[in-house]
Amino acid sequence: MTAVRVREMTPADCDRVGRIRVGGWRAAYRGLVPQSYLDAMDPARDAAGHRARLARRPGPVLDLVAEQDGDVVGWACHGPYRDGDTHTEDAELYALYVDPGRYGGGIGRALLAESAGRCATAGHPRMLLWVLKENTPARRFYERAGFRPDGAQEPFEADGVAVPEVRYVRRLTA
């Protein structure tokens, strides 16, 4: 296998990113989110949402993809931290997903490092993210990368079921 290359996402990547995101949800959130919610996820609808968002650019949100051996194998998205309807000076990692068949190969680390680096260069003092409270592997991943829970919690609703999320934070340095 070759090294992971991270670059900005293009409309041509949307179908693959849709499959990665839906596959990531189904693999990582099985047993944590109602199965009916996971089963209803549609990679084509997800890809269409990505294409529509990319068409609205420029904006403060940046999508990155990771490539390995010529294939898109991961996706991350970051932008300003959302506190209700307002953006703060902090950055937020909105999403990070890796093709479930490629877990453990450094793809997530490469995407996270690139996102955090770009946010630090842009002058954001911290990066925050939300993760499912019971998603122990993801929480360990973020903790190894220097993120720590800050005590904030809020539920995410999936098919009428409240799924608790916890917020993590990490200081950024330029």
N, C-alpha and C positions, 0 to 999 in steps of 0.2 A: 504494500500500500504506500501511496505517496503522502506527502504532507498535506495538511488541511489548509486551504486557501479561503479567506473570508473576503467577500466583496459585497457591494450594494446590490440589492435585489432588483430585477428588471421584470417587466410584464411576462416575459418568456418563462420565468421561474414560477409563476403563480400556481400552475397545475401541480407541480411537484411539491411546492410548499403546502398546498392544501392537503395533499396526501400525507405529508410528514406531520402536519399539525393534527389531523384527525387520527392518524395512526398513533401519534404520541399520546393523545388523550385516551384512546382506547387501551393502550398498554399501561400507562402510568396511573390512570385514575380508576381502573377496574376495581370494584369493591369500595371505592371512596365516593364515587358519584353514581347516581342511579343508572343502572344499565340501560334503561329506556332512553335516557338522555344521550348516552354514548352511541347507542344504536341509531338514533335519529341524526347523528352528525353526517354530513355529506361533503366529501372532498371537493366535488365540483362547485357546490354552493360556497364553500370556504374559499376556493380559488377565485371565484367571481368577486367576492368581497375584497380580496387582496388587490385584484385588478382595478376595481373601482377606487380603492384608497390610493393606489399608485397614480391613477389618473388625476386625482385632486392635488397632486404635488405642485409646487413646493410647499412644504409645511414643516412643522417641528418634529414629526415622527420619522424615524429612519428604520428601514428594514434591511437586514443583512442576511446573506446566505453563506453557508459553508460548502465548499466543493472538495471532493476527494476523488481522485482518479476520473475526473471529468463529469462526475455526478453530483447534483445538489443533494446533500445529506443532512443539512440542518438549517434552521432559521431562527433569527432573533429579531426583536423589534424593541426599540427604546425611544424615549422622548421626554418631554417635561413631566415632572410628577404632577398628578392630578389630585387636587384636594377639593373634592366636589366639582364645581364648574370652573374653578380657577387653577392655573398652573403656578407652581412655585419655582424657586431657583434651583431646586434639586432635580435630578434626573430619575426616571423610572424605567426599569426593565419590564416592559409589558408582557413579553413572551420569549421563551427560549425552548425550542423543540428540536430533537435529533431523531432521525430515522431509527425506530426501535431496534432494527437489526444492526445498528452501528453504535449502540451504547458502549461506553467504556473506552472509546478510541481517541479521546481528546477533542472531539468535535465541539461538545458543549463548552469545554474550557476555552477553546479558541474563539468561539462566538462571544462568550462572556468577556473575555479579555479585550476583544476588539470593541465591544459596546462600551465597556467601562472606560477604555482608553479614549474613545471619541468623546464621551461625556466629560471626562476630565479636561481634555483639550478645549472643549467648548466652555469651560469655566464652571461647570456644575460642581458644587462642593460635596454632594453625596449622591449615591444611587440607592433607590429604594425598590422593593419588589414585593409582590404578594405571592404566597405559596400555600397550597392546601395544608392545613394543620397536620393531617395524618399522612402526608406524603413524605415519609421518613427519608427515602433515597434522595429526593430533591433537596430537602432541608440539609442533609449531610453535604451534598454537592455545593450548595451556597455557603455553608459554614466553612468548608475547606478553602473557598475562594475569599474568605475574610468577611462575609456578611454575618450579621448577628440579629436575632429577633429584638425588636424594640418595645414589645409589649402590646402593640396595637393588634386588634383582631376585628374581623368583620365577616359575616357570612356571605357566601356566594350561593345563589339559588339555582338549583337544577331540578326541573320537573317538580317543583313545589317542595323540594327538600333543601333545607339550609345546610350548606357544606362550609364549615369554618375555615377561614384563611387567616394566616398570621403574616405580619409585615416584617421584612428584613431590611437592614440598612448597612451601608458600607461607606466610609469616607473615601473620597477620590482625591488623588494628587496628580497634578499636571506633569 
